[in-house]
Amino acid sequence: MSGFYELSPQAQVACIQRLVEENLHLWGFGADAVVRLVKYRENAVFAVTDGAQRFALRVHRAGYHSDKALRSELQWMEALNRDGIQTPAVVPAVDGEMFKVVSGSSVPEPRQVDVLEWINGEPLGSVEEGANGDPAAVVANYRVAGELMAKLHNHAQRWLRPEGFVRHAWDIDGIVGDDPLWGRYWELQALSEDQRALVHRAREKARAELLEFGQQEDRYGLIHCDFLPENLLRTQDGIQLIDFDDAGSGWHLFDIATSLFFLQGEQSFEAVLDSFLTGYRSFRPLPAEHEMKLPLFLLLRGLVYLGWAHTRRETETAQALTPMLTESVMAQVEHYLEAV
């Protein structure tokens, strides 16, 4: 299977689904359990229906997280649930493990697989299509989202992390270093040489600004880092957060920027921003001097997305988003460099 990564996305999914079906017994699923693809982007996410119950099964992409890092992700989710911030509950394997590492002939390397509680809810939107609902509903939803993020940051600040907890860091090295977490965005093929030069100038300016801003606990800690509309599900009990795959240490403003990034350019953006920050401030302080740094973090979020598009360039999503990302991020870069 050395050619797995040359296969079409549909063929890759078929291979991964075969791996899943070969290992359903590890969670005690019955022989008649039905497996259906939900999403194939970073991880492959399947719905597993066993009788009257449904679960979310994730097959993690190879090499993104160590076993310690994945266990840490699931531990934080469990801690959030215990403290009243709803996330999908972890469904342990039959042997009690939080996840399993499985192998099969259809996929070239071992894969981490976990199973989570299925959440019945509607996403607030998607990366491709933006926020769902009329403008008033979007504004209202983002106030609740701001409240939820503030609660998350408060929890992370006071939570005593278990021994061995490890996650990656969205810090200076992870965002503007020589090898950022999501890839060397200045190498994106869609960029011209002049644009690459502008990106490098913006990196250096941003590095200096981040060093000056610092990493005190009132602005830096454990963050979700994928607080997108598609990961915020409206349920009967309110908005619930899913997909902690990118969670790690980082600036709170980077989390906020992630939530708002794809809404930039929308007519309702200022109203959504105000609503989100109002919700956030109802549970956690956000000083005005911190808020003034939000354009910086929106820029940094954009640069990171260019890195994602560069390193995932074989995927349909990256190919579809690259032109829009390049245009919008370069406009931000130029504005940032022009600012005093």
VOPAGU-2260 file (C-alpha; in pm, 1 decimal, decimal comma):
REM VOPAGU-2260
SITE   aa  ch    i         X         Y         Z
SITE  MET   A    0       0,0       0,0       0,0
SITE  SER   A    1     288,7     238,2     -63,1
SITE  GLY   A    2      61,3     417,2    -314,3
SITE  PHE   A    3    -215,0     492,4     -62,4
SITE  TYR   A    4    -146,7     865,3     -72,1
SITE  GLU   A    5    -165,9     869,6    -451,3
SITE  LEU   A    6    -518,9     729,8    -439,8
SITE  SER   A    7    -822,9     951,1    -483,6
SITE  PRO   A    8    -989,8    1070,4    -161,7
SITE  GLN   A    9   -1277,0     829,7    -227,5
SITE  ALA   A   10   -1039,4     536,1    -262,0
SITE  GLN   A   11    -852,3     638,2      53,9
SITE  VAL   A   12   -1180,7     649,3     244,6
SITE  ALA   A   13   -1265,4     299,1     124,1
SITE  CYS   A   14    -929,9     173,2     255,2
SITE  ILE   A   15    -974,1     347,3     590,9
SITE  GLN   A   16   -1331,0     221,3     626,4
SITE  ARG   A   17   -1206,1    -134,8     571,9
SITE  LEU   A   18    -956,3     -77,5     856,2
SITE  VAL   A   19   -1240,8      46,8    1076,8
SITE  GLU   A   20   -1466,3    -247,8    1001,2
SITE  GLU   A   21   -1185,9    -491,3    1080,7
SITE  ASN   A   22   -1148,0    -340,9    1428,8
SITE  LEU   A   23   -1502,5    -262,8    1545,4
SITE  HIS   A   24   -1485,3    -558,6    1783,0
SITE  LEU   A   25   -1232,2    -367,3    1995,2
SITE  TRP   A   26   -1523,5    -153,7    2119,0
SITE  GLY   A   27   -1766,8    -444,3    2135,7
SITE  PHE   A   28   -1973,2    -332,0    1838,0
SITE  GLY   A   29   -2196,3    -598,9    1689,0
SITE  ALA   A   30   -2143,8    -769,9    1356,5
SITE  ASP   A   31   -2434,9    -572,7    1209,7
SITE  ALA   A   32   -2295,1    -230,4    1305,5
SITE  VAL   A   33   -2316,2      14,5    1014,6
SITE  VAL   A   34   -2022,1     243,2     933,6
SITE  ARG   A   35   -2082,0     566,2     738,4
SITE  LEU   A   36   -1835,3     842,0     649,9
SITE  VAL   A   37   -1908,9    1181,8     805,6
SITE  LYS   A   38   -1599,5    1380,9     708,7
SITE  TYR   A   39   -1256,4    1319,9     560,6
SITE  ARG   A   40   -1029,7    1617,1     600,8
SITE  GLU   A   41    -762,0    1599,8     869,8
SITE  ASN   A   42    -894,7    1282,2    1027,5
SITE  ALA   A   43   -1148,1    1038,7     888,4
SITE  VAL   A   44   -1464,8    1061,9    1096,8
SITE  PHE   A   45   -1728,7     789,7    1071,5
SITE  ALA   A   46   -2071,6     740,7    1224,1
SITE  VAL   A   47   -2104,7     390,4    1369,4
SITE  THR   A   48   -2464,1     279,2    1423,9
SITE  ASP   A   49   -2502,7     -26,3    1644,3
SITE  GLY   A   50   -2866,3    -107,9    1705,7
SITE  ALA   A   51   -3034,7     205,2    1840,2
SITE  GLN   A   52   -2706,1     373,2    1933,6
SITE  ARG   A   53   -2479,5     591,8    1725,0
SITE  PHE   A   54   -2117,6     685,9    1790,4
SITE  ALA   A   55   -1850,7     901,1    1627,3
SITE  LEU   A   56   -1535,0     707,4    1538,1
SITE  ARG   A   57   -1218,7     897,8    1442,9
SITE  VAL   A   58    -927,5     752,6    1250,0
SITE  HIS   A   59    -645,1     997,8    1307,9
SITE  ARG   A   60    -407,4    1094,2    1033,3
SITE  ALA   A   61     -65,9     940,0    1068,7
SITE  GLY   A   62     204,2    1129,8    1253,3
SITE  TYR   A   63       9,7    1432,8    1376,5
SITE  HIS   A   64     -10,3    1341,2    1745,0
SITE  SER   A   65     189,8    1104,0    1960,1
SITE  ASP   A   66      -3,7     860,2    2175,5
SITE  LYS   A   67      70,3    1080,8    2477,4
SITE  ALA   A   68     -65,8    1386,8    2299,0
SITE  LEU   A   69    -386,6    1211,3    2191,7
SITE  ARG   A   70    -439,7    1076,5    2543,7
SITE  SER   A   71    -391,8    1430,7    2674,4
SITE  GLU   A   72    -654,9    1563,5    2432,8
SITE  LEU   A   73    -907,7    1308,2    2553,8
SITE  GLN   A   74    -818,8    1376,5    2918,3
SITE  TRP   A   75    -892,8    1746,5    2873,9
SITE  MET   A   76   -1226,0    1666,4    2710,7
SITE  GLU   A   77   -1317,3    1442,7    3003,1
SITE  ALA   A   78   -1214,6    1711,5    3252,7
SITE  LEU   A   79   -1427,8    1970,1    3072,3
SITE  ASN   A   80   -1727,4    1736,9    3088,7
SITE  ARG   A   81   -1678,4    1678,9    3460,4
SITE  ASP   A   82   -1674,2    2054,5    3515,2
SITE  GLY   A   83   -1991,3    2124,9    3321,3
SITE  ILE   A   84   -1852,5    2227,8    2980,0
SITE  GLN   A   85   -2007,2    1977,0    2742,7
SITE  THR   A   86   -1786,5    1795,2    2498,1
SITE  PRO   A   87   -1838,7    1451,3    2340,6
SITE  ALA   A   88   -1780,0    1182,1    2600,7
SITE  VAL   A   89   -1499,5     936,3    2533,4
SITE  VAL   A   90   -1622,4     579,4    2473,5
SITE  PRO   A   91   -1345,4     346,6    2594,7
SITE  ALA   A   92   -1254,2      26,4    2416,8
SITE  VAL   A   93   -1350,9    -307,3    2568,6
SITE  ASP   A   94   -1016,1    -322,0    2750,6
SITE  GLY   A   95   -1072,9      23,8    2903,1
SITE  GLU   A   96    -824,6     211,1    2683,1
SITE  MET   A   97    -921,3     560,4    2564,8
SITE  PHE   A   98    -807,0     481,2    2210,4
SITE  LYS   A   99    -645,2     199,4    2017,2
SITE  VAL   A  100    -362,2     189,4    1765,3
SITE  VAL   A  101    -462,0     -49,0    1487,5
SITE  SER   A  102    -306,8    -182,6    1169,1
SITE  GLY   A  103    -445,4    -339,5     856,1
SITE  SER   A  104    -350,4    -429,8     502,2
SITE  SER   A  105    -557,2    -147,3     352,1
SITE  VAL   A  106    -363,1     141,9     513,3
SITE  PRO   A  107      17,6     166,0     507,7
SITE  GLU   A  108      85,1     264,1     870,1
SITE  PRO   A  109     -72,8     205,0    1212,6
SITE  ARG   A  110    -351,7     450,4    1296,7
SITE  GLN   A  111    -488,3     583,5    1622,9
SITE  VAL   A  112    -861,4     526,2    1653,1
SITE  ASP   A  113   -1097,6     660,1    1917,7
SITE  VAL   A  114   -1472,0     652,8    1967,6
SITE  LEU   A  115   -1678,4     940,1    2104,7
SITE  GLU   A  116   -2037,3     996,2    2202,7
SITE  TRP   A  117   -2252,8    1105,3    1908,9
SITE  ILE   A  118   -2383,3    1460,8    1946,5
SITE  ASN   A  119   -2719,7    1537,8    1789,3
SITE  GLY   A  120   -2687,6    1896,3    1678,6
SITE  GLU   A  121   -2657,0    2131,0    1385,2
SITE  PRO   A  122   -2326,3    2309,3    1317,2
SITE  LEU   A  123   -2333,2    2686,8    1322,9
SITE  GLY   A  124   -2179,0    2681,7     975,5
SITE  SER   A  125   -1881,4    2558,0     776,8
SITE  VAL   A  126   -1548,4    2681,0     643,0
SITE  GLU   A  127   -1673,9    2655,4     287,2
SITE  GLU   A  128   -2015,7    2819,9     332,2
SITE  GLY   A  129   -1977,1    3045,6     635,5
SITE  ALA   A  130   -2222,0    3084,7     922,9
SITE  ASN   A  131   -2572,4    2941,3     899,4
SITE  GLY   A  132   -2889,2    3139,1     967,5
SITE  ASP   A  133   -3010,2    3494,7     927,7
SITE  PRO   A  134   -2783,1    3777,6    1050,2
SITE  ALA   A  135   -2967,7    3818,3    1381,2
SITE  ALA   A  136   -2935,4    3446,1    1458,5
SITE  VAL   A  137   -2565,9    3446,5    1367,1
SITE  VAL   A  138   -2500,5    3741,8    1599,1
SITE  ALA   A  139   -2690,0    3571,4    1881,8
SITE  ASN   A  140   -2507,8    3241,7    1828,2
SITE  TYR   A  141   -2170,0    3411,5    1844,9
SITE  ARG   A  142   -2248,7    3571,7    2176,8
SITE  VAL   A  143   -2304,8    3221,5    2315,8
SITE  ALA   A  144   -1987,3    3104,8    2140,8
SITE  GLY   A  145   -1793,3    3385,5    2309,2
SITE  GLU   A  146   -1929,1    3281,1    2646,7
SITE  LEU   A  147   -1828,7    2921,6    2579,7
SITE  MET   A  148   -1474,5    3016,4    2480,7
SITE  ALA   A  149   -1430,1    3226,3    2794,5
SITE  LYS   A  150   -1544,4    2933,6    3008,9
SITE  LEU   A  151   -1298,6    2710,0    2825,1
SITE  HIS   A  152   -1009,4    2949,5    2889,8
SITE  ASN   A  153   -1108,7    2985,5    3254,6
SITE  HIS   A  154   -1115,9    2608,7    3293,6
SITE  ALA   A  155    -775,7    2566,6    3130,4
SITE  GLN   A  156    -623,9    2828,7    3359,5
SITE  ARG   A  157    -735,0    2657,7    3679,9
SITE  TRP   A  158    -717,3    2292,0    3567,4
SITE  LEU   A  159    -439,6    2084,1    3720,5
SITE  ARG   A  160    -310,3    1889,7    3424,4
SITE  PRO   A  161    -245,0    1517,0    3478,1
SITE  GLU   A  162     106,6    1379,8    3487,1
SITE  GLY   A  163     240,0    1321,7    3137,3
SITE  PHE   A  164       6,4    1574,9    2975,1
SITE  VAL   A  165     155,6    1698,7    2647,5
SITE  ARG   A  166      21,4    1900,1    2357,0
SITE  HIS   A  167     183,6    2105,7    2086,6
SITE  ALA   A  168     224,4    2482,1    2128,6
SITE  TRP   A  169      86,7    2759,9    1909,7
SITE  ASP   A  170     367,0    2982,6    2031,7
SITE  ILE   A  171     623,6    3196,8    1850,8
SITE  ASP   A  172     804,0    2894,3    1706,3
SITE  GLY   A  173     475,7    2720,4    1623,1
SITE  ILE   A  174     336,9    3019,3    1432,3
SITE  VAL   A  175     624,1    3233,0    1299,3
SITE  GLY   A  176     924,6    3006,3    1352,4
SITE  ASP   A  177    1135,5    2838,6    1086,3
SITE  ASP   A  178     917,2    2525,5    1096,6
SITE  PRO   A  179     563,7    2628,5    1198,3
SITE  LEU   A  180     327,3    2358,2    1322,1
SITE  TRP   A  181     118,9    2359,9    1005,5
SITE  GLY   A  182     397,0    2412,0     757,0
SITE  ARG   A  183     621,5    2675,4     598,7
SITE  TYR   A  184     345,2    2894,5     458,8
SITE  TRP   A  185     587,9    3114,0     265,1
SITE  GLU   A  186     656,4    2811,9      42,4
SITE  LEU   A  187     295,0    2793,6     -78,2
SITE  GLN   A  188     316,8    2758,7    -457,6
SITE  ALA   A  189      37,3    3010,8    -512,7
SITE  LEU   A  190     256,9    3292,3    -375,5
SITE  SER   A  191     471,7    3504,7    -603,7
SITE  GLU   A  192     827,9    3594,4    -507,4
SITE  ASP   A  193     715,6    3945,8    -414,8
SITE  GLN   A  194     442,1    3803,5    -194,3
SITE  ARG   A  195     690,9    3570,4     -23,6
SITE  ALA   A  196     908,1    3869,9      57,8
SITE  LEU   A  197     609,7    4048,0     213,0
SITE  VAL   A  198     523,7    3738,3     417,7
SITE  HIS   A  199     878,0    3721,3     555,0
SITE  ARG   A  200     862,3    4089,7     652,7
SITE  ALA   A  201     529,8    4030,1     826,6
SITE  ARG   A  202     674,2    3729,5    1011,9
SITE  GLU   A  203     959,7    3932,8    1151,0
SITE  LYS   A  204     733,7    4218,7    1256,3
SITE  ALA   A  205     485,8    3974,4    1415,5
SITE  ARG   A  206     764,3    3790,4    1599,6
SITE  ALA   A  207     875,8    4115,1    1763,3
SITE  GLU   A  208     518,0    4203,1    1854,2
SITE  LEU   A  209     453,7    3860,3    2008,0
SITE  LEU   A  210     772,8    3879,9    2212,2
SITE  GLU   A  211     661,7    4215,2    2347,7
SITE  PHE   A  212     307,6    4090,3    2418,4
SITE  GLY   A  213     433,9    3796,9    2624,8
SITE  GLN   A  214     279,4    3473,8    2748,4
SITE  GLN   A  215     134,9    3560,1    3088,7
SITE  GLU   A  216    -159,6    3344,9    3196,7
SITE  ASP   A  217    -408,3    3628,8    3141,5
SITE  ARG   A  218    -341,2    3597,8    2766,7
SITE  TYR   A  219    -183,6    3255,1    2703,6
SITE  GLY   A  220    -283,0    2902,2    2801,4
SITE  LEU   A  221    -451,1    2585,9    2676,7
SITE  ILE   A  222    -678,4    2668,9    2380,9
SITE  HIS   A  223    -906,9    2477,7    2144,2
SITE  CYS   A  224    -757,3    2630,9    1828,7
SITE  ASP   A  225   -1029,1    2506,8    1593,2
SITE  PHE   A  226   -1324,6    2705,4    1726,0
SITE  LEU   A  227   -1490,4    2714,5    1382,8
SITE  PRO   A  228   -1865,8    2721,5    1311,0
SITE  GLU   A  229   -1857,0    2357,6    1199,8
SITE  ASN   A  230   -1720,2    2255,6    1541,0
SITE  LEU   A  231   -1992,2    2440,2    1732,4
SITE  LEU   A  232   -2309,5    2232,1    1738,1
SITE  ARG   A  233   -2642,4    2378,9    1844,5
SITE  THR   A  234   -2821,0    2116,8    2053,0
SITE  GLN   A  235   -3126,0    2112,5    2279,2
SITE  ASP   A  236   -2891,5    2198,4    2566,5
SITE  GLY   A  237   -2716,7    2488,5    2392,5
SITE  ILE   A  238   -2399,1    2510,1    2187,1
SITE  GLN   A  239   -2158,3    2220,9    2229,7
SITE  LEU   A  240   -1793,0    2217,0    2123,0
SITE  ILE   A  241   -1635,9    1926,3    1933,6
SITE  ASP   A  242   -1303,0    1839,6    1765,6
SITE  PHE   A  243   -1011,4    1911,6    1999,4
SITE  ASP   A  244    -760,0    1772,0    1749,9
SITE  ASP   A  245    -568,0    2100,3    1722,2
SITE  ALA   A  246    -587,5    2195,4    2091,0
SITE  GLY   A  247    -264,9    2304,7    2254,3
SITE  SER   A  248     -99,2    2592,7    2432,3
SITE  GLY   A  249    -143,5    2931,9    2270,5
SITE  TRP   A  250    -267,1    3286,2    2298,9
SITE  HIS   A  251    -634,8    3332,8    2384,8
SITE  LEU   A  252    -655,4    3588,2    2104,9
SITE  PHE   A  253    -539,8    3320,3    1858,9
SITE  ASP   A  254    -841,0    3112,9    1966,2
SITE  ILE   A  255   -1069,1    3414,6    1917,9
SITE  ALA   A  256    -914,6    3486,7    1578,0
SITE  THR   A  257    -974,8    3127,4    1469,6
SITE  SER   A  258   -1344,2    3156,4    1551,6
SITE  LEU   A  259   -1384,1    3480,6    1357,0
SITE  PHE   A  260   -1137,2    3439,6    1070,1
SITE  PHE   A  261   -1370,9    3305,7     800,8
SITE  LEU   A  262   -1637,4    3563,9     884,8
SITE  GLN   A  263   -1412,9    3850,9     779,6
SITE  GLY   A  264   -1560,5    4032,4     483,6
SITE  GLU   A  265   -1916,2    3942,6     581,1
SITE  GLN   A  266   -2150,3    4239,7     614,0
SITE  SER   A  267   -2234,6    4132,8     968,6
SITE  PHE   A  268   -1872,4    4088,2    1079,1
SITE  GLU   A  269   -1856,0    4390,3    1311,5
SITE  ALA   A  270   -2184,3    4293,5    1478,4
SITE  VAL   A  271   -2065,1    3934,7    1518,1
SITE  LEU   A  272   -1732,0    4050,9    1659,5
SITE  ASP   A  273   -1901,2    4279,1    1910,3
SITE  SER   A  274   -2143,2    4003,5    2012,0
SITE  PHE   A  275   -1866,2    3746,2    2051,5
SITE  LEU   A  276   -1650,4    3976,3    2265,3
SITE  THR   A  277   -1950,7    4080,0    2475,4
SITE  GLY   A  278   -2021,1    3714,0    2544,8
SITE  TYR   A  279   -1654,9    3646,4    2620,0
SITE  ARG   A  280   -1627,5    3939,3    2859,4
SITE  SER   A  281   -1934,8    3825,0    3049,4
SITE  PHE   A  282   -1722,8    3536,2    3183,0
SITE  ARG   A  283   -1358,7    3645,7    3144,2
SITE  PRO   A  284   -1178,0    3980,8    3128,1
SITE  LEU   A  285   -1038,3    4092,0    2795,0
SITE  PRO   A  286    -852,9    4421,7    2840,7
SITE  ALA   A  287    -886,5    4682,4    2567,8
SITE  GLU   A  288    -510,4    4672,1    2507,7
SITE  HIS   A  289    -541,3    4299,3    2438,3
SITE  GLU   A  290    -834,3    4349,7    2201,6
SITE  MET   A  291    -620,7    4592,2    2003,2
SITE  LYS   A  292    -397,0    4295,5    1914,4
SITE  LEU   A  293    -680,9    4105,8    1745,8
SITE  PRO   A  294    -584,1    4220,9    1390,8
SITE  LEU   A  295    -237,1    4073,7    1453,6
SITE  PHE   A  296    -383,8    3738,2    1552,7
SITE  LEU   A  297    -626,4    3737,3    1259,8
SITE  LEU   A  298    -322,7    3783,8    1037,0
SITE  LEU   A  299    -134,2    3504,0    1213,6
SITE  ARG   A  300    -433,0    3273,5    1181,5
SITE  GLY   A  301    -435,3    3346,9     809,6
SITE  LEU   A  302     -65,7    3270,4     771,3
SITE  VAL   A  303    -114,8    2939,9     952,1
SITE  TYR   A  304    -398,3    2853,9     714,0
SITE  LEU   A  305    -164,1    2918,8     420,8
SITE  GLY   A  306      68,3    2663,4     579,1
SITE  TRP   A  307    -219,8    2420,2     603,7
SITE  ALA   A  308    -303,5    2475,7     236,5
SITE  HIS   A  309      62,6    2416,3     146,9
SITE  THR   A  310     106,0    2092,3     340,1
SITE  ARG   A  311    -241,6    1956,9     249,0
SITE  ARG   A  312    -229,1    2070,8    -112,4
SITE  GLU   A  313    -332,6    1726,4    -238,4
SITE  THR   A  314    -672,8    1753,4     -65,2
SITE  GLU   A  315    -985,9    1884,2    -232,8
SITE  THR   A  316   -1051,6    2128,2      52,2
SITE  ALA   A  317    -706,8    2287,5      28,6
SITE  GLN   A  318    -733,4    2317,8    -349,0
SITE  ALA   A  319   -1073,2    2484,0    -319,5
SITE  LEU   A  320    -970,7    2728,0     -44,7
SITE  THR   A  321    -620,3    2825,5    -158,9
SITE  PRO   A  322    -720,1    3105,3    -401,9
SITE  MET   A  323    -949,6    3272,1    -146,4
SITE  LEU   A  324    -699,4    3228,4     136,5
SITE  THR   A  325    -411,5    3366,9     -67,1
SITE  GLU   A  326    -604,1    3676,8    -170,8
SITE  SER   A  327    -743,4    3755,6     174,4
SITE  VAL   A  328    -425,9    3680,9     370,5
SITE  MET   A  329    -203,8    3882,8     140,3
SITE  ALA   A  330    -440,8    4178,0     178,3
SITE  GLN   A  331    -398,8    4141,8     555,9
SITE  VAL   A  332     -20,8    4117,8     520,9
SITE  GLU   A  333      -2,8    4437,1     319,8
SITE  HIS   A  334    -231,2    4622,8     562,2
SITE  TYR   A  335     -27,5    4499,0     858,4
SITE  LEU   A  336     301,0    4614,8     707,2
SITE  GLU   A  337     155,5    4954,8     620,6
SITE  ALA   A  338      29,6    5012,8     975,4
SITE  VAL   A  339     246,9    5228,1    1202,6
